[in-house]
């Protein structure tokens, strides 16, 4: 049984609309994912710069142990970037932030 031209056109229009909606959704998800990656890279870069500034402050204060400790958050962030396990990535990220905050407090107390 053959379909009328209007039915064929309606079927094709529905298929095209479904494909364009799926393409739009995929494009939007990809764009949102790219924004999340760019934001994470920006935060990581600023965190590493913060640790470098803490190392410089500790060096100028003459606290060489603080200079060595400034490498710990950077190493944790690097390990977090390399790991594939989501739970480990999350815990390493939290450890990185916690050690950077601890080092900042120690630097503030030391330089005061």
Short mmCIF file of the C-alpha atoms (twelve columns), coordinates in Angstrom:
data_MODEL
# 
_entry.id   MODEL 
# 
loop_
_atom_site.group_PDB 
_atom_site.id 
_atom_site.type_symbol 
_atom_site.label_atom_id 
_atom_site.label_alt_id 
_atom_site.label_comp_id 
_atom_site.label_asym_id 
_atom_site.label_seq_id 
_atom_site.Cartn_x 
_atom_site.Cartn_y 
_atom_site.Cartn_z 
_atom_site.pdbx_PDB_model_num 
ATOM 1   C CA . UNK A 1   0.000  0.000  0.000  1 
ATOM 2   C CA . UNK A 2   1.476  3.314  -1.025 1 
ATOM 3   C CA . UNK A 3   1.258  6.465  1.009  1 
ATOM 4   C CA . UNK A 4   -0.059 9.759  -0.224 1 
ATOM 5   C CA . UNK A 5   2.513  12.462 -0.976 1 
ATOM 6   C CA . UNK A 6   1.283  14.510 1.993  1 
ATOM 7   C CA . UNK A 7   1.869  11.566 4.351  1 
ATOM 8   C CA . UNK A 8   5.372  11.033 2.949  1 
ATOM 9   C CA . UNK A 9   6.169  14.725 3.327  1 
ATOM 10  C CA . UNK A 10  4.854  14.740 6.926  1 
ATOM 11  C CA . UNK A 11  6.934  11.651 7.748  1 
ATOM 12  C CA . UNK A 12  10.073 13.213 6.259  1 
ATOM 13  C CA . UNK A 13  9.433  16.493 8.064  1 
ATOM 14  C CA . UNK A 14  9.047  14.651 11.373 1 
ATOM 15  C CA . UNK A 15  12.279 12.734 10.764 1 
ATOM 16  C CA . UNK A 16  14.183 15.918 9.881  1 
ATOM 17  C CA . UNK A 17  12.833 17.707 12.956 1 
ATOM 18  C CA . UNK A 18  13.822 14.784 15.180 1 
ATOM 19  C CA . UNK A 19  17.351 14.718 13.741 1 
ATOM 20  C CA . UNK A 20  17.815 18.490 14.052 1 
ATOM 21  C CA . UNK A 21  16.574 18.400 17.675 1 
ATOM 22  C CA . UNK A 22  19.003 15.587 18.492 1 
ATOM 23  C CA . UNK A 23  21.834 17.465 16.759 1 
ATOM 24  C CA . UNK A 24  20.987 20.661 18.670 1 
ATOM 25  C CA . UNK A 25  20.882 18.784 21.990 1 
ATOM 26  C CA . UNK A 26  24.233 17.109 21.285 1 
ATOM 27  C CA . UNK A 27  25.754 20.428 20.221 1 
ATOM 28  C CA . UNK A 28  24.472 22.116 23.387 1 
ATOM 29  C CA . UNK A 29  25.828 19.324 25.610 1 
ATOM 30  C CA . UNK A 30  29.204 19.482 23.859 1 
ATOM 31  C CA . UNK A 31  29.320 23.262 24.285 1 
ATOM 32  C CA . UNK A 32  28.423 22.997 27.982 1 
ATOM 33  C CA . UNK A 33  31.106 20.338 28.426 1 
ATOM 34  C CA . UNK A 34  33.693 22.560 26.718 1 
ATOM 35  C CA . UNK A 35  32.760 25.453 29.007 1 
ATOM 36  C CA . UNK A 36  33.153 23.223 32.082 1 
ATOM 37  C CA . UNK A 37  36.588 22.075 30.889 1 
ATOM 38  C CA . UNK A 38  37.724 25.640 30.193 1 
ATOM 39  C CA . UNK A 39  36.506 26.765 33.603 1 
ATOM 40  C CA . UNK A 40  38.279 23.884 35.345 1 
ATOM 41  C CA . UNK A 41  41.513 24.676 33.492 1 
ATOM 42  C CA . UNK A 42  41.240 28.336 34.482 1 
ATOM 43  C CA . UNK A 43  40.702 27.443 38.134 1 
ATOM 44  C CA . UNK A 44  43.638 25.025 38.063 1 
ATOM 45  C CA . UNK A 45  45.911 27.636 36.490 1 
ATOM 46  C CA . UNK A 46  44.914 30.257 39.068 1 
ATOM 47  C CA . UNK A 47  45.444 27.736 41.881 1 
ATOM 48  C CA . UNK A 48  48.933 26.925 40.667 1 
ATOM 49  C CA . UNK A 49  49.719 30.641 40.361 1 
ATOM 50  C CA . UNK A 50  48.449 31.120 43.934 1 
ATOM 51  C CA . UNK A 51  50.818 28.388 45.130 1 
ATOM 52  C CA . UNK A 52  53.704 30.049 43.278 1 
ATOM 53  C CA . UNK A 53  52.891 33.334 45.027 1 
ATOM 54  C CA . UNK A 54  52.799 31.524 48.386 1 
ATOM 55  C CA . UNK A 55  56.194 30.008 47.598 1 
ATOM 56  C CA . UNK A 56  57.567 33.471 46.788 1 
ATOM 57  C CA . UNK A 57  56.156 34.902 50.015 1 
ATOM 58  C CA . UNK A 58  57.640 32.048 52.046 1 
ATOM 59  C CA . UNK A 59  60.991 32.477 50.309 1 
ATOM 60  C CA . UNK A 60  61.057 36.196 51.048 1 
ATOM 61  C CA . UNK A 61  60.162 35.476 54.686 1 
ATOM 62  C CA . UNK A 62  63.023 32.979 54.892 1 
ATOM 63  C CA . UNK A 63  60.789 29.965 55.568 1 
ATOM 64  C CA . UNK A 64  62.238 27.398 53.165 1 
ATOM 65  C CA . UNK A 65  59.982 24.617 54.452 1 
ATOM 66  C CA . UNK A 66  57.021 26.698 53.243 1 
ATOM 67  C CA . UNK A 67  58.600 26.942 49.812 1 
ATOM 68  C CA . UNK A 68  58.810 23.155 49.655 1 
ATOM 69  C CA . UNK A 69  55.250 22.790 50.979 1 
ATOM 70  C CA . UNK A 70  53.959 25.028 48.174 1 
ATOM 71  C CA . UNK A 71  54.687 22.202 45.751 1 
ATOM 72  C CA . UNK A 72  52.281 19.810 47.522 1 
ATOM 73  C CA . UNK A 73  48.994 21.351 46.249 1 
ATOM 74  C CA . UNK A 74  50.433 21.546 42.751 1 
ATOM 75  C CA . UNK A 75  51.456 17.882 42.896 1 
ATOM 76  C CA . UNK A 76  47.993 16.891 44.135 1 
ATOM 77  C CA . UNK A 77  46.351 18.849 41.305 1 
ATOM 78  C CA . UNK A 78  48.668 17.190 38.805 1 
ATOM 79  C CA . UNK A 79  47.815 13.744 40.174 1 
ATOM 80  C CA . UNK A 80  44.123 14.623 40.058 1 
ATOM 81  C CA . UNK A 81  44.470 15.564 36.389 1 
ATOM 82  C CA . UNK A 82  46.138 12.251 35.554 1 
ATOM 83  C CA . UNK A 83  43.793 9.881  37.355 1 
ATOM 84  C CA . UNK A 84  40.794 8.344  35.609 1 
ATOM 85  C CA . UNK A 85  38.777 7.291  38.668 1 
ATOM 86  C CA . UNK A 86  36.121 9.921  39.512 1 
ATOM 87  C CA . UNK A 87  36.189 9.318  43.282 1 
ATOM 88  C CA . UNK A 88  39.973 9.580  43.447 1 
ATOM 89  C CA . UNK A 89  39.890 12.676 41.233 1 
ATOM 90  C CA . UNK A 90  37.387 14.310 43.614 1 
ATOM 91  C CA . UNK A 91  39.381 13.440 46.757 1 
ATOM 92  C CA . UNK A 92  42.672 14.599 45.261 1 
ATOM 93  C CA . UNK A 93  41.018 17.869 44.246 1 
ATOM 94  C CA . UNK A 94  39.700 18.385 47.773 1 
ATOM 95  C CA . UNK A 95  43.116 17.537 49.233 1 
ATOM 96  C CA . UNK A 96  44.701 20.053 46.866 1 
ATOM 97  C CA . UNK A 97  42.338 22.798 48.009 1 
ATOM 98  C CA . UNK A 98  42.756 21.894 51.691 1 
ATOM 99  C CA . UNK A 99  46.553 21.910 51.525 1 
ATOM 100 C CA . UNK A 100 46.555 25.237 49.656 1 
ATOM 101 C CA . UNK A 101 44.298 26.786 52.312 1 
ATOM 102 C CA . UNK A 102 46.485 25.374 55.088 1 
ATOM 103 C CA . UNK A 103 49.613 26.696 53.418 1 
ATOM 104 C CA . UNK A 104 48.010 30.115 52.953 1 
ATOM 105 C CA . UNK A 105 47.128 30.277 56.647 1 
ATOM 106 C CA . UNK A 106 50.624 29.133 57.637 1 
ATOM 107 C CA . UNK A 107 52.185 31.699 55.307 1 
ATOM 108 C CA . UNK A 108 49.999 34.447 56.734 1 
ATOM 109 C CA . UNK A 109 50.969 33.530 60.274 1 
ATOM 110 C CA . UNK A 110 54.633 33.201 59.355 1 
ATOM 111 C CA . UNK A 111 54.838 36.493 57.474 1 
ATOM 112 C CA . UNK A 112 52.897 38.396 60.118 1 
# 
